[in-house]
Structure formats: C-alpha cells, structure tokens
Amino acid sequence: MPVFTPISHDDFVADVKTLAARIVADDWTPDYIIGVGRGGLVPAVYLSHATGMGSLSIDWSSQVPEFASAALTRLAARTRDGERLLFVDDINDSGMTIGRIRDGLRDAAPGHLRFATLIDNIGSAQRVDYAARRIDRAVTKDWFVFPWEAIAPQQAIADDAAEVPGRIA
C-alpha cells in the first residue's frame, strides 16, 4: 500500500514562489509558461501570476491529438520564430511525460525550451531546468497528493499511484 503524502496549499504556494524566484533570477526568460495537463495546469497558472508571464496549455493526459501532439507541433514552430517556452508539470517522476513532450518538440529551435516541476526525481530518465524540490525515488516512495488532487475519491488517487508500481514500491 502506498504512502500518500498530501502537499498543503501553503507548501504548494511556497514551491511556486521558489520556482518563480529561480526562473526570474536566470538570464533565460520564457515568452510563455506552458501548463502540461493535467498536473501542470494549476502550477502553471500560479507561476504565471507570480512572474507576470503569459500562459498557455497542452493536455498530454487526454491524448487528444489537437491538445497534445498537434499543439506541440504548433509550439515548436513558435520557437523557430524566436519564442521561448517553459513547460511546467507537477512532478518529473519517471520522465515519461517530459520525454514524450521533448519528442513532440524535436523540431523546436535549440535553446528555446525549458522545463520546470514542483518535484523532480533525481533518478528520472529526463532532466528539468528548474525544480522547487528534489527527491530520490530509490529512497522516497511516497505518492504526493497535490491540493487539486485532494478532492478526488481516495480510490482514484490509489489507482493513479498503482499505474506505475515502481514509483511507490
């Protein structure tokens, strides 16, 4: 049985402020913050407000082409026109989502894409440019429950956790 670790709203806001400070302190400034659906949508909106940067979204979780792969093709074209894009997700766990997004953006202009997450697993197959916290999944097996997920039925949270048993066992 996984250990469910709730992240309070106050901790979430503190993590967003940490990300915002790291992004603003960098010499690379995105034109848009891109929320990755589902988990990255709420953090992206908060980050947009914290930094004053505009936001857009893609919905990778739905696998609806117009909101996932087709959107990535359009975003890659925008980078070739000079725009910089910062993709935001809640957690970089296995790296699967970020890897799929990077694959969909392979035609993007080099240096015009960055990634940020609230939590970054140091053992992930993908690296992010900004993270509020880092964990090591070899040690930390907790399933983090973000504030926007906390209203889901407990069984739905458990089902999400069970999708990739290696993350929690």
Secondary structure as UniProt FT lines:
FT   STRAND          4..6
FT   HELIX           9..25
FT   STRAND          32..37
FT   TURN            38..40
FT   HELIX           41..51
FT   STRAND          54..59
FT   TURN            60..62
FT   HELIX           65..67
FT   HELIX           69..80
FT   TURN            81..82
FT   STRAND          85..92
FT   HELIX           96..104
FT   TURN            105..107
FT   TURN            110..111
FT   STRAND          113..121
FT   TURN            122..123
FT   STRAND          130..135
FT   TURN            137..139
FT   STRAND          143..145
FT   TURN            147..151
FT   HELIX           154..162
FT   HELIX           165..167
//
